[in-house]
Amino acid sequence: MVSERLSAMEEGLPAGVVPRMGPISSIMGEIMQIAIPIDTAKISPMQVREYADWVLRPRLMAVPGVAQVIPIAARCASSRFNPTPCMAELGISHEQLEGALKGFSSNTSGGFWNSMAANT
């Protein structure tokens, strides 16, 4: 469709401007999967996943041309949060912090908005 529309509008382009389309490629054609073989006697799958999330992924994302890196498999470790002394200086109590963090990683549906129901 883009090619058809591009050729139809060529007449309206300034002299010397030649529109070109890049090669048709799909992101699905450029997926690479990497396996990290492990010896479970030496390291746990959770430790390998943690390495993939916090060390390997940022390094791969720094490579020019890499658009996305998504670690898959193994269980995800729990989120880490290290309170700092400045939180106490800001008046944030341990109980407030704990309450905020309990709901931090809960999974819920995205839901939807029914505009008809909202207007009644």
C-alpha positions in Angstrom: 0.0 0.0 0.0 2.8 2.4 0.8 4.5 1.7 -2.5 1.3 2.4 -4.4 0.7 5.7 -2.6 4.4 6.7 -3.0 4.2 6.3 -6.7 0.9 8.2 -6.9 2.4 11.2 -5.1 5.7 11.3 -7.0 4.3 14.1 -9.3 3.9 16.4 -6.3 7.5 16.1 -5.1 10.1 18.8 -5.8 12.4 18.2 -8.8 15.3 15.9 -8.1 13.6 14.2 -5.2 13.4 10.4 -5.7 11.4 8.5 -3.1 12.8 5.1 -2.1 11.6 2.4 0.2 13.9 0.3 2.2 13.9 -3.4 2.1 10.8 -5.1 3.4 11.8 -6.9 6.6 10.0 -8.2 9.6 11.2 -8.0 13.2 10.2 -11.7 13.4 12.9 -12.5 10.9 15.6 -11.0 13.1 15.1 -12.8 16.3 18.1 -14.5 17.9 17.9 -16.8 20.8 20.8 -17.4 23.1 21.0 -20.3 25.6 23.1 -20.1 28.7 23.9 -23.7 29.6 24.5 -24.2 33.4 25.6 -26.8 35.8 23.0 -26.8 38.5 25.5 -28.1 41.0 27.4 -24.8 40.8 24.6 -22.2 40.1 20.9 -22.0 40.3 18.6 -21.2 37.3 17.4 -18.1 39.4 21.0 -16.8 39.6 21.5 -17.2 35.9 18.2 -15.3 35.2 19.4 -12.6 37.5 22.7 -12.4 35.6 20.7 -12.3 32.3 18.5 -9.5 33.6 21.1 -7.3 35.3 24.4 -7.9 33.5 23.9 -9.6 30.1 20.8 -7.6 28.9 22.3 -4.1 29.6 25.5 -5.2 27.8 23.6 -6.4 24.7 21.3 -3.4 24.7 24.5 -1.2 24.5 25.4 -2.9 21.1 24.5 -0.6 18.2 21.6 -2.0 16.2 20.2 -4.1 19.1 16.6 -3.0 19.6 15.4 -5.3 22.4 16.6 -8.0 24.7 14.0 -10.1 26.5 15.3 -12.7 29.0 12.9 -15.7 29.1 12.6 -18.9 31.2 13.6 -19.6 34.7 11.9 -17.9 37.6 12.3 -14.2 38.1 13.9 -13.2 41.4 12.0 -10.9 43.6 12.4 -7.1 43.2 15.2 -5.5 45.2 14.8 -2.3 47.1 17.5 -0.8 49.4 16.1 1.9 51.6 18.5 4.8 52.2 18.9 7.1 55.2 17.5 10.0 53.3 14.1 8.3 53.3 13.9 8.7 57.1 15.0 12.3 56.6 12.0 12.7 54.3 9.7 11.3 57.0 9.0 8.0 55.4 8.5 5.4 58.0 9.4 1.7 57.7 5.7 0.8 57.8 4.9 3.2 55.0 7.7 1.8 52.9 6.6 -1.8 53.6 3.0 -1.0 52.7 4.0 0.7 49.4 6.3 -2.1 48.4 3.7 -4.9 49.1 1.5 -3.7 46.3 4.4 -2.9 44.0 4.7 -6.1 42.0 1.1 -7.4 42.1 -0.4 -8.6 38.9 -3.8 -7.5 37.9 -5.7 -7.3 34.6 -5.6 -4.1 32.6 -9.4 -4.0 32.6 -11.3 -1.8 30.2 -13.4 1.3 30.2 -17.0 1.0 29.2 -17.9 4.6 28.2 -21.6 3.6 27.8 -21.8 2.5 31.4 -19.9 5.7 32.6 -22.4 7.9 30.9 -25.5 6.3 32.4 
